[in-house]
Amino acid sequence: MPQLLLIEDDPTIRSGLVRALGDRGHAVASAGTAMGGLREAVENRPDLVVLDLGLPDLDGVEMLRMLRAVSRVPVIVATARDDEREIVRVLDAGADDYVVKPFSAAQLDARIRAVLRRLGSEAGGDTSVAVAGLRVDPVSREAVLDGRQLDLSPKEFDLLHYLAARAGQVVSKKELLTEVWQVPYGGADKSVDVHLSWLRRKLGETAQRPRYLQTVRGVGVKLSAPRDAGSNAAPEDGR
């Protein structure tokens, strides 16, 4: 299910779009200000942002430039401004598409799906990652284990996808903080340990009896295919 962030200051429009896009299969978070939206985008890393330009605390184009400095998340600008020079300015600032109000939820939904399809194609077609019985699809934001869809939070999904895309490689906690949490100076942060614990539980394993997530003591963690069924070999960090 695609995770969307709607940044719109009008509460009536915002609630209507959240409901309509939710009915069309999207998970939608929302914010009514530029800074609130920027914080939400950085912390929760949605699949796509729908951005209004007429925000109360900061012009939407300036907010877009700030977002582009820290994220490559696709952005569709949805606004009443229909001047051609403004459209060019917004696209040059980093927007992926532009839709002029008034528009229907169906039209916006079609544009969202088109942008996500295009980005998935540019990334190399099938962008999903498969490791044994685990399959992770970053476009649909779905993770399936042995035919069962996993119920993951956005951050759990990001963590799982980052590790699955590097299957067999040991990834340090510092790297995870930098790349998944975008916190370059958080060596003492326990978020990685907490989210790994939650992720293990949803994968049906524990740190003591790992299947996919192997801790390499003093180095980091790696995701790899489970050993043969029934193997009781000790975890790699116990060597």
C-alpha positions as CSV (number, residue, x, y, z in Angstrom):
1,M,0.0,0.0,0.0
2,P,1.6,3.3,-1.1
3,Q,2.3,5.7,1.8
4,L,1.3,9.3,0.9
5,L,1.9,12.6,2.7
6,L,-0.6,15.4,1.9
7,I,0.5,18.9,2.8
8,E,-2.5,21.2,2.5
9,D,-3.6,24.1,4.8
10,D,-7.3,24.0,4.0
11,P,-8.8,21.6,6.5
12,T,-11.9,20.8,4.4
13,I,-9.8,20.0,1.3
14,R,-7.3,18.1,3.4
15,S,-9.8,15.9,5.1
16,G,-11.7,15.3,1.9
17,L,-8.5,14.2,0.0
18,V,-7.4,12.0,2.9
19,R,-10.7,10.2,2.8
20,A,-10.9,9.9,-1.0
21,L,-7.3,8.7,-1.4
22,G,-7.7,6.3,1.4
23,D,-10.8,4.9,-0.4
24,R,-8.5,4.3,-3.4
25,G,-6.0,2.2,-1.6
26,H,-3.5,4.7,-0.2
27,A,-2.3,5.2,3.4
28,V,-2.4,9.0,3.8
29,A,-0.7,11.1,6.5
30,S,-1.3,14.9,6.4
31,A,0.0,18.2,7.6
32,G,-1.4,21.7,7.5
33,T,1.9,23.6,7.4
34,A,5.2,23.5,5.5
35,M,7.4,22.8,8.5
36,G,5.0,20.2,9.8
37,G,5.0,18.5,6.4
38,L,8.8,18.7,6.1
39,R,9.2,17.1,9.5
40,E,6.7,14.4,8.6
41,A,8.5,13.7,5.3
42,V,11.9,13.4,6.9
43,E,10.8,11.3,9.9
44,N,8.4,8.9,8.1
45,R,9.7,8.8,4.5
46,P,6.5,8.5,2.5
47,D,6.4,7.1,-1.0
48,L,5.0,10.3,-2.4
49,V,4.2,13.8,-1.3
50,V,1.2,15.9,-2.5
51,L,2.1,19.5,-1.8
52,D,0.0,22.7,-1.9
53,L,1.9,25.9,-2.5
54,G,-0.2,28.3,-0.5
55,L,0.9,27.3,3.0
56,P,0.6,29.6,6.0
57,D,4.2,29.5,7.3
58,L,6.3,29.1,4.2
59,D,5.8,29.3,0.4
60,G,5.4,25.8,-1.0
61,V,8.2,26.3,-3.5
62,E,10.6,27.1,-0.7
63,M,9.4,24.1,1.2
64,L,10.0,22.0,-1.9
65,R,13.6,23.2,-2.2
66,M,14.2,22.4,1.5
67,L,12.7,18.9,1.0
68,R,14.8,18.3,-2.0
69,A,17.9,19.1,0.0
70,V,17.3,16.1,2.2
71,S,15.1,13.7,0.2
72,R,14.4,12.4,-3.3
73,V,10.7,11.5,-2.5
74,P,8.5,12.2,-5.5
75,V,6.4,15.3,-5.2
76,I,3.1,16.2,-6.9
77,V,2.3,19.9,-6.5
78,A,-1.4,20.5,-6.2
79,T,-2.4,24.2,-6.3
80,A,-4.7,26.9,-7.7
81,R,-1.7,28.7,-9.3
82,D,-2.0,28.0,-13.1
83,D,0.5,30.5,-14.5
84,E,2.9,28.9,-16.9
85,R,6.0,30.6,-15.4
86,E,4.9,29.4,-11.9
87,I,4.6,25.8,-13.3
88,V,8.1,26.0,-14.8
89,R,9.5,27.4,-11.5
90,V,7.9,24.6,-9.5
91,L,9.1,21.8,-11.8
92,D,12.6,23.4,-11.8
93,A,12.5,23.3,-8.0
94,G,12.2,19.6,-8.1
95,A,8.5,18.7,-8.5
96,D,7.7,15.5,-10.4
97,D,4.2,16.6,-11.5
98,Y,1.8,19.5,-11.2
99,V,-2.0,19.5,-11.0
100,V,-4.1,22.6,-10.9
101,K,-7.1,23.1,-8.6
102,P,-9.9,22.3,-8.8
103,F,-9.2,18.6,-9.6
104,S,-11.0,15.4,-8.8
105,A,-9.6,12.8,-6.4
106,A,-9.7,10.3,-9.3
107,Q,-7.4,12.6,-11.4
108,L,-5.0,13.0,-8.5
109,D,-5.0,9.3,-7.8
110,A,-4.2,8.6,-11.5
111,R,-1.3,11.1,-11.4
112,I,0.0,9.5,-8.2
113,R,-0.1,6.0,-9.7
114,A,1.6,7.3,-12.9
115,V,4.5,8.9,-11.0
116,L,5.0,5.8,-8.9
117,R,5.0,3.6,-12.0
118,R,7.4,5.9,-13.8
119,L,9.8,5.9,-10.9
120,G,9.6,2.2,-10.6
121,S,10.4,1.8,-14.3
122,E,13.3,4.2,-14.2
123,A,14.7,2.3,-11.2
124,G,14.9,-0.9,-13.4
125,G,11.4,-2.3,-13.8
126,D,10.8,-4.9,-11.1
127,T,12.3,-3.2,-8.1
128,S,11.1,-5.9,-5.6
129,V,13.7,-7.9,-3.7
130,A,13.3,-11.6,-2.9
131,V,15.3,-13.5,-0.3
132,A,14.1,-17.1,0.1
133,G,10.5,-16.8,1.2
134,L,10.6,-13.1,1.8
135,R,9.7,-10.6,-0.9
136,V,9.8,-6.8,-0.4
137,D,8.3,-4.4,-3.0
138,P,9.3,-0.7,-2.5
139,V,6.8,0.5,-5.1
140,S,3.7,-1.0,-3.5
141,R,5.3,-0.8,0.0
142,E,4.4,-4.5,0.6
143,A,6.4,-7.2,2.3
144,V,5.3,-10.8,2.0
145,L,6.8,-13.7,4.0
146,D,5.9,-17.3,2.9
147,G,2.8,-16.0,1.1
148,R,1.6,-13.9,4.1
149,Q,1.7,-10.1,3.9
150,L,3.5,-8.5,6.9
151,D,1.9,-5.6,8.8
152,L,4.9,-3.2,9.0
153,S,5.2,0.4,10.1
154,P,6.7,2.7,7.5
155,K,10.1,2.7,9.4
156,E,10.0,-1.1,9.8
157,F,9.4,-1.4,6.0
158,D,12.3,1.0,5.2
159,L,14.6,-1.0,7.5
160,L,13.6,-4.3,6.0
161,H,13.9,-3.1,2.4
162,Y,17.3,-1.6,3.1
163,L,18.7,-4.8,4.5
164,A,17.0,-7.1,2.0
165,A,18.4,-5.0,-0.9
166,R,21.9,-5.8,0.6
167,A,21.2,-9.4,1.4
168,G,24.3,-11.2,2.6
169,Q,26.1,-7.9,3.5
170,V,26.8,-6.8,7.0
171,V,25.4,-3.3,7.6
172,S,26.5,-1.3,10.6
173,K,24.0,0.5,12.9
174,K,25.7,3.8,12.0
175,E,24.9,3.2,8.4
176,L,21.3,2.3,9.2
177,L,20.9,5.5,11.2
178,T,22.4,7.5,8.4
179,E,20.5,5.9,5.5
180,V,17.2,4.8,7.0
181,W,16.7,7.3,9.8
182,Q,18.8,10.0,8.1
183,V,20.5,10.8,11.5
184,P,24.2,11.1,10.7
185,Y,25.2,11.8,14.3
186,G,23.2,9.4,16.4
187,G,25.7,6.7,17.6
188,A,23.9,6.3,21.0
189,D,20.4,6.1,19.5
190,K,18.6,2.9,20.3
191,S,16.1,3.2,17.5
192,V,17.9,0.6,15.4
193,D,17.8,-2.0,18.2
194,V,14.2,-1.4,19.0
195,H,13.1,-1.6,15.4
196,L,15.2,-4.7,14.7
197,S,13.4,-6.3,17.7
198,W,10.0,-5.4,16.4
199,L,11.0,-6.6,12.9
200,R,12.3,-9.9,14.2
201,R,9.0,-10.5,16.0
202,K,7.0,-9.9,12.8
203,L,9.4,-12.2,10.8
204,G,8.7,-14.9,13.4
205,E,12.2,-15.0,14.9
206,T,14.2,-13.8,17.9
207,A,17.7,-12.6,18.4
208,Q,18.5,-15.9,20.1
209,R,16.9,-17.9,17.3
210,P,17.3,-15.8,14.1
211,R,16.1,-16.8,10.7
212,Y,16.6,-13.9,8.3
213,L,18.2,-11.2,10.6
214,Q,21.7,-12.2,11.7
215,T,23.5,-10.1,14.3
216,V,27.3,-9.9,13.7
217,R,28.5,-8.9,17.2
218,G,30.5,-5.6,17.2
219,V,29.9,-5.0,13.5
220,G,26.2,-4.8,12.6
221,V,23.4,-6.9,11.2
222,K,22.8,-8.7,7.9
223,L,19.7,-10.2,6.2
224,S,20.3,-13.5,4.6
225,A,18.3,-16.6,3.6
226,P,17.4,-18.9,6.5
227,R,19.6,-22.0,7.0
228,D,18.1,-25.4,6.2
229,A,14.9,-26.1,8.0
230,G,15.5,-27.8,11.3
231,S,19.0,-26.6,11.7
232,N,19.9,-25.7,15.2
233,A,23.2,-24.1,14.4
234,A,24.3,-21.2,16.7
235,P,23.8,-17.6,15.4
236,E,26.8,-16.1,13.6
237,D,27.5,-13.7,16.4
238,G,28.1,-16.7,18.7
239,R,31.1,-18.0,16.8
